């Protein structure tokens, strides 16, 4: 069992391009949205009445509830959701094994776990959005939309806080500051769009509500792009690992320019496996 775990850890350590996971997530998500718009346009831009409205611009859920589109909606949501969760997991994993800046404090470790948890909840909500068709399960559909928006929004907020704290430990790493600022901007714009969407939807201003929903859906992709850039530096760090057993000295894992003040906090005595499970034995 230990041999298998060591082999798995070494294999994960040798994977170079983790940043391709959010790219795949983005491609699936935007491709699904574009395909839905193309089908709607190809059908002559029909007007749906699932929402009790005769609007010119359909909601995403209106198209998804039309004939033959639910399978595409469910599949696209599930696949991009899987890549999204794997992206959040990869960011945490790469910090624990030294290919990205370490989580030296428990608060950073905790906020990272919270981001993953909220991301999972949000993606579960999105799958339920696809499963609960608006023409059959209207209330459940709306609740699921709320779970998705809240889950992803909170995941983005937690990620922004995480990078704010990492920036305090690594003032020389410029991308950390840029990343949390970009995420803060993304979150602010997403919050405004979500508010406008909800207001217009529940005040029966369907055209504006539907238009903002499409904008918000594509804006979600901008957050995925930021996550891809977050993971990209790990591709340049893969050559720091031992080719034989995938082990890395916890101190040497962090480039000299990226080490926080006072690092290492106490002298290391061992090398640690790449799964990062014992890294905190020397990092306070």
Secondary structure, DSSP 8 states (H G I E B T S, - for coil): -HHHHHHHHHHHHH---TTHHHHHHHHHHHHHHHHHHHHHHHTT-----TTS---SS--HHHHHTSTTTHHHHHHHHHHHHHHHHHHHHHHHHHHHTTSS----SHHHHHHHHHHHHHHHHHHHHHHHHHHS-TTT-HHHHHHHHHHHHHHHHHHHHHHHHHHHHHHHH-TT-HHHHHHHHHHHHHHHHHHHHHHHHHHHHHTT-HHHHHHHHHHHHHHHHHHHHHHHHHHHGGGGSGGGS-TTT-EE-TTTTS-GGG--TT-SSS---S-EETT-TTGGGT--
